[in-house]
Amino acid sequence: QVQLVESGGGLVQAGGSLRLSCAASGSIFSIDAMGWYRQATGKQRELVATIKSDGSTNYADAVKGRFTISRDNAKKMVYLQMNSLKPEDTAVYYCNENLWRYGLNYDYWGQGTQVTVSS
C-alpha cells in the first residue's frame, strides 16, 4: 500500500520561503515519478512541479525560478523548496507518486498540507 505524508506547510509572509517534504512508503519509489500539485480554494488542482526517476524536472510557469523540486531515493523523500512566495501561491499542496506496474498506471496522493502566504 503506497502512502504519502506531506509536511512543512504553514503561514509565511510574501517574499518568504518554505520547504515542503513528502515521505513515501510502500513502493519501489526510485523508479517512479514524483510531483507536487496544489489546489486553491474554488480552483482545480494544478501541477506545480514533477521529478522523474532520472532526476529530470518540470515546473509550472507560475513557479519557475522560485520553486525547486528534489528527491532523495535512499530516504524515499521528495521536497519542494519554495522561495519568493506570493499570496497567489496560497493553496493546499499535495504530493503525488505516479507509477507504472505491469503496464498499468497508478496515481497516489498525500493528504495535503496548507500553505498560506500573507501580503
C-alpha positions as CSV (number, residue, x, y, z in Angstrom):
1,Q,0.0,0.0,0.0
2,V,1.5,3.3,-1.1
3,Q,1.4,6.1,1.4
4,L,2.5,9.7,1.1
5,V,2.8,12.0,4.0
6,E,3.4,15.7,3.5
7,S,4.8,18.2,6.0
8,G,6.3,21.7,6.1
9,G,3.3,23.8,5.3
10,G,2.4,26.9,7.2
11,L,1.8,30.6,7.2
12,V,4.5,32.9,5.7
13,Q,4.7,36.5,4.6
14,A,5.1,37.4,0.9
15,G,8.7,37.1,-0.1
16,G,9.4,34.4,2.4
17,S,10.3,30.7,2.0
18,L,9.0,27.3,2.9
19,R,10.2,23.8,2.3
20,L,7.7,21.0,1.9
21,S,8.6,17.4,2.4
22,C,6.9,14.2,1.4
23,A,7.7,10.8,2.9
24,A,6.8,7.9,0.7
25,S,6.3,4.3,1.8
26,G,5.0,1.1,0.3
27,S,6.5,1.5,-3.2
28,I,9.8,1.0,-5.0
29,F,9.9,4.8,-5.3
30,S,13.3,5.2,-7.1
31,I,11.7,4.2,-10.4
32,D,8.6,6.4,-10.0
33,A,7.8,9.9,-11.0
34,M,7.0,12.2,-8.1
35,G,5.3,15.5,-8.1
36,W,3.8,18.4,-6.2
37,Y,0.3,19.8,-7.1
38,R,-1.7,22.5,-5.4
39,Q,-5.3,23.4,-5.1
40,A,-6.5,26.9,-4.1
41,T,-10.0,27.4,-2.8
42,G,-12.5,27.3,-5.5
43,K,-10.0,26.2,-8.2
44,Q,-9.0,23.0,-9.7
45,R,-5.9,21.1,-8.7
46,E,-2.9,22.1,-10.8
47,L,0.6,20.9,-11.4
48,V,3.4,22.7,-9.6
49,A,6.4,20.5,-10.3
50,T,7.4,17.0,-11.2
51,I,10.6,15.0,-11.0
52,K,11.3,11.7,-12.8
53,S,13.4,8.8,-11.8
54,D,16.3,10.1,-13.8
55,G,16.1,13.5,-12.0
56,S,14.7,15.5,-14.8
57,T,12.3,18.2,-13.7
58,N,9.3,20.1,-15.0
59,Y,7.7,23.2,-13.5
60,A,4.6,25.2,-14.0
61,D,5.3,28.6,-15.5
62,A,4.0,30.4,-12.4
63,V,6.7,28.9,-10.2
64,K,9.7,28.7,-12.5
65,G,12.7,30.3,-10.9
66,R,11.2,30.4,-7.5
67,F,10.5,26.7,-6.6
68,T,12.8,23.7,-6.7
69,I,11.8,20.1,-6.6
70,S,14.2,17.4,-5.5
71,R,14.2,13.8,-4.3
72,D,16.3,11.5,-2.1
73,N,15.7,8.0,-3.3
74,A,17.6,6.4,-0.3
75,K,15.2,8.1,2.1
76,K,12.1,7.9,-0.2
77,M,11.6,11.6,0.2
78,V,10.6,14.4,-2.2
79,Y,11.0,18.0,-1.4
80,L,9.7,21.3,-2.7
81,Q,11.8,24.4,-1.8
82,M,9.6,27.5,-2.3
83,N,11.2,30.9,-2.4
84,S,9.9,34.4,-3.1
85,L,6.4,33.2,-2.1
86,K,3.5,35.2,-3.3
87,P,-0.1,35.4,-2.0
88,E,-1.3,33.6,-5.1
89,D,0.8,30.6,-4.0
90,T,-1.7,30.1,-1.2
91,A,-3.2,26.6,-1.6
92,V,-3.2,23.1,-0.3
93,Y,-0.2,21.3,-1.6
94,Y,-0.4,17.6,-2.5
95,C,2.4,15.1,-3.0
96,N,1.9,12.7,-5.9
97,E,3.5,9.5,-6.9
98,N,2.9,8.2,-10.4
99,L,4.0,4.7,-11.1
100,W,3.8,2.0,-13.8
101,R,3.4,-1.6,-12.8
102,Y,2.8,-4.4,-15.3
103,G,1.6,-1.9,-18.0
104,L,-0.9,-0.1,-15.7
105,N,-0.5,3.4,-14.5
106,Y,-1.3,4.4,-10.9
107,D,-1.6,7.8,-9.1
108,Y,-1.2,8.1,-5.4
109,W,-1.8,11.2,-3.3
110,G,-1.0,12.5,0.1
111,Q,-3.5,14.2,2.4
112,G,-2.2,17.7,1.6
113,T,-0.5,20.5,3.5
114,Q,-1.8,24.0,3.7
115,V,0.5,26.9,2.5
116,T,-0.8,30.4,3.3
117,V,1.1,33.4,2.0
118,S,0.1,36.7,3.5
119,S,0.5,40.0,1.8
